[in-house]
Amino acid sequence: MRSNAWWFPIVVVVSLLMAGCAREEKGPTPTGRVNLNGAGATFPYPLYSKWFDEYAKTVPEVQINYQSIGSGGGIQQLKAGTVDFGASDAPLSDEETEAMPGPVVHIPTVAGAVVMAYNLPGVSRLRLTPEVVTDIFLGKTKRWSAQMIASLNPTAKMPDLPIAVAHRSDGSGTTYIFTHYLAAVSDVWADRVGAGKSVDWPVGIGGKGNEGVTGIVKQTPGAIGYVELAYATQNRLPCARIRNAAGNFVEPSVASTTAAAAGAVEKMKQDIRVGIVNSPAPDAYPIAGFTYLLVYRDQKDRAKGEALTGFLTWAVHDGQRYADPLLYAPLPPAVVELNEAAIEGIRLQGVLGEGER
């Protein structure tokens, strides 16, 4: 009988080759996954949450975990090196920048409106001036039936309720935007309280995050508080129309926030951290600001650095289409160009990113 042993080595080789091909067709293995961790601002959280979900569908090997803990917390965690990126509605000051362990790149992602959400039964179209807003948060105007408020709203029956002020209890970029607005429109506020991520509030109840302030306003008749527009809208809280620098009472919206952002482009070419409160544009909502992702220019982990720059590029381009439906103002094209240059300047283990090679 003739032996068939001669063909056994061929079978083994073919089997190994087929197994190798099968492994290649499976694509990236779980060990190729990159996890990015971020923390910070609650102001853009509704949008960021959408972004991270959508990006995972586009680039499934990159998973992004984000803690909505407030801008101050995000900056501190970035400084401590416990996250790969921070998120803040307040850009780093010169002093904060110098205290960081390395150069930080600011990437403005969208612009948003900080609104005066209120809980007044029977009042749906409240109008307020900068002077009235300041006096309310200074504790000088104590009741909704005050003449200075009633005169601005002649067709509304203002209830004789005490004004319950709600503000942030944590370090907050939303507070940064709001207090910079108050300081811009009131010398008294600027001298007595000032502006920053945290201030000593003259009056009111503190809530943690935009969620906390929204909850206080929603549960308290007579309450007023400052929150990001999306939080007020999602909770069906009415928002006051605020008289802007041009003298017009403007409703917070994507369009009125865009008008405020567009006027800041030229100044941003000199310093990306420029604010947009109290814009002189006739149709601009006056309490608005950019929100930023903060990343180190020098990325020590190449895989994470590549994943991070890839996400940032997606966010300032494809990600912008998700902004308007969630009530954020997309970036003006000129700001997108500034972001492109900043992202290209991020170094991966001491080497410039792909855009600069």
N, C-alpha and C positions, 0 to 999 in steps of 0.2 A: 504493500500500500504506500502511495506517495505522500510524503509529509507536507503539511501546509504551514510549517513553522516559519518559512521564509517571508511570509507576508505580515507576520505579527508586528515587527518594528514599524512597518509603514502605517498600520492601523493606529499605533500609539502616537506617531508623529501627527497624523491627520487629526486625531482626537484632540491633541494639545493645541493645534492651530485653531480648530473650531472653537475650543473653549476660550482661547484668547480673543477671537473675534466677538464671541458672545459677551465677554466682559467689556469690550470697547463700546458695544452698542448700548450698554446700560447708562452711559453718561456719567456725570460727576457722582462720586460716592459721598456719603454723609460727612466724611472727613474733610471734604472741600468746602463745607459750609462756613460762612463768616458771620459771627454775631456782633452787631454794633449796639452799644448801650448809650443812651442819651437821657438827659433830665433837664427840667427847667420850666419854662413859661406855660401857664395855663391858658393865656390869651389865645394862642394859635392851636391849642390842643385838638379842637374838632377837625381842623384841617390836617394837622400832622397825623392824627390817627388814620384818616382816610389815605393820606400819602403812604404811610408805612404798609397798609394793607394792599394798596394797588401796586406798590413797588415789589412786594413779595410775589405778586403774580407775574410780574415782568422779569424779575431776577430772583428766582426762588432760592438760590444758594446764599443770598444775603438776607439775614433776619435782623430787624431793628426793634429793640426794646426801649420804651420811653416811659419815664416817670414824670407825670405832670405835678411838679412840686413847687412851682413858682420860680421866677427868674433868679432871685437871690440864691436859692438852693442849687439851681443849675450851674451858676457861676462858681459856687463853692466846690461843687463836685468836679467840675472841669479843672479847677485849680488843684484839687487833691489828686487828680489823675484817676478817679474811680469811674469816669465815663469817657466815651470816645468823642462826644460832642455835648455842648451845652446849648440851651435855648433861652433867649432873653429878649424882652421887649425894650430893655434898657441897654444901650451899647456900653461897653466898658469905658470908664473914665480913664484919663491919662494915668492917674494914680493906680487904679485897678490893673491897668495894662502892665505897668512896671512891676506889680506884685506877682504876676503870673510867672510860672516857671519857664515859659517860652513864648515867642511871638504868637499872637492870636489873630486869626483871620475872621472878619465879620462878613457874613453872607446874609443880606436882607432877603427874606423869603416872600413876604407879602406885606401889604399895609392893611390896617384894621382900624375900626372906629371904637373908641371907648364911649359908651353911652350912659346917659342918666336914666336908668331904669327905675320905675316907681310903681307904687301900689296905692292908687287913689280910686276908690269906687266911684263910678260915674264920670271920671275924667279920662278922656282918651287921646286928646291932642294938646298936651301941656306945652306951654312955651316958657322958656327961661332965658334970662340974660346972663352974661358973665358975672355981673354984680350980684345977682340973686344967687347963683350957684355958689359963689365965694362966701356970701353971708350965711347960706345954709350950712356949709361945711366948716365955717368958723363958729357956728352955734349962735350967731346973732339973730337970725330969723328962725323962730321956733314953731310957728303954726302955719298950716297951709292956707288959712284964711287971711294971712297978712296982706295988707293993702298993696304992697309992692308986687306980690304974686298975682293977686286978683286983678290988678290993672293990666297985666299982660295977657290975661285970659278972660276977657269980658263976657264971652259967650258960655263959659263954663261955670258951674256952681261949685266953687271950691269948698270942700268940707272943712269944718272947724276941728281938724285933727292935729295932734302934735306931730312935728316932723321927726321921724326916726331915721337917723343917718346910719348907713352901713358902709364900712370901708374894709380894706384888707388888713388882716392881722399878721401876714407874712411878708417877707421881702418880695416885692412884686414889680415887674415891668409895667403892668397895667397902672399901678400906683405912680410909677415914674412918669408915664405919659400924662396922667391926670394932674399930678401936682405940678408938672412943668407947664401945663396949660394954665392952672390957677396962678402960678407965679408970673406967667406972661401977661395975664390980664389984670392982676391986682398987686400993687406995691405992698399993700398991707399983708397979703398972704406971703409974698416973697420975703418980707422982713420977719414976720412972726413965725411962720411954719417952714417955708422953704420948699425945695423939691428934691425928690430922690426915690429910691425903691422902697424906703421905709421913712416915715415921718412921725412926729409926735402929734397925733390927731387931737384937735381941740375938743371934739365931741364925737359921739357915735359908738356903734357896736362893731367889733371886728369879726370877719369871717375868713376862713382859710381858702385861698384860691378864688377864682371867678365863680366856682361852684358854690363856695360858702357864702359869698356876698349875694349871689342870685337867690339862694335859699332863704336868707334873711329877708330880702325884699319881698319875695313871693309869699312868705308866711306872716308878714307884718303889715297890717293896714296903716297907711301913712308913711311907709318907708320909702327911702330913695337911696340908691347906691350906684357906684360906677362899675360897670362890667363890660366885657367885650360884646359886640353886637350879636354874635351868634348865640351866646348864652341867653340873652334877653329874648331873642326870637324863638329859640327852642322851648323856652319856658312861658311863652306867650305873655311876656311883660311889656307894657307900652314904654316907649322911650321919648324923652322930651326933645322938642326942637330947640336948638340953641342958636342965639343970635351970634353971627360970625363977625369977623373984623370989618367986613363990608357993610354990616348993618342988616343982613338978611337972616331970617329965622330958617335954619336948614335942618332937615330931617337926616339922621344918620342912615347911610346907604352905601352900597358899593360905588355908585356914581359920585356921591359927594366925597367919599374917601379917596377915590381916584383923583379927583380935582385937587385935593390937598397934596397928594403924593407927587403929582405931575409938576407942581410948582417948586419942588425941592431938588430936581435932578441936577441942575447946574452946580448947586452948592455941594451935592454929594460927590461930584467929581473931585472936589478939594478934600472932603472928609466924609467918608461913607456913613459916619455916625450922626449926621445932621438930623435935627428933629423937624416935624411938620405940623406942630400945633399952631393954632391961631393963624392959619394961612390967610393971606390977603385976597385970594381968589374969590370972586363973588358967589360962586356956587359950592364952595368948599365947606365941609363939616369941620368945625374948629378943633375937636378933640380927637386927633388921629395920630397914628405913628406906625413906623415899620417895626416888624419883629425880626429877630436875627437868629441864625444858627452860628455858634462860635466853635471854631476848630483850631487846633494847633497847626501852624504853618509847617512844622517839621514833624512828620509822622514816622515814628520809630518802628512800627509794625507795618511792613509793606503790604501784606494781605488786607489788613484793616484799612490802611491808607487808600488803597485802590478801591475798596468797596465804598469807602466814605466819599471819595471824590466822584465816583460813579453815581452815587445817590444824589449828591449835591447838583451835579450836572442835570440829572433827570428832574430834580425839584424845580430848578429855575427855568426849565423849558417845558417838558411834557406835564409836569406837576401843576403848572399854572392854570390848566383848564379846570381844575377842581376848586379853584379859589372862589370864583363868582357864585356858584351854587351854594357855597357855605358862608357867603356874606363877607368875604375878604376881597380886597382890591388886588388884582394881579399886578405884577411888576411892570412899570414902564419899560419899553425896549432899551432905553439908555442905561437903566439900572441892571438889566440882564447882561449887558455888555460889561459893566463894571464887575459883576459877579463872575463872568467867564474869565476875565483877567486874574481875579483873585484865586479862583479854583486852579487855574493853570500854574500859579505860583506856589501851590502846596508841594512840599518836598516829601518824597517817599524814601525813607532811609538816606536822606541827604542828597537825593537826586530829584530834579524837577519832574513834575508830572508829564504825561505824554504830550500835552499841548505845547510844552516849552522845549522839547528835544529837537 
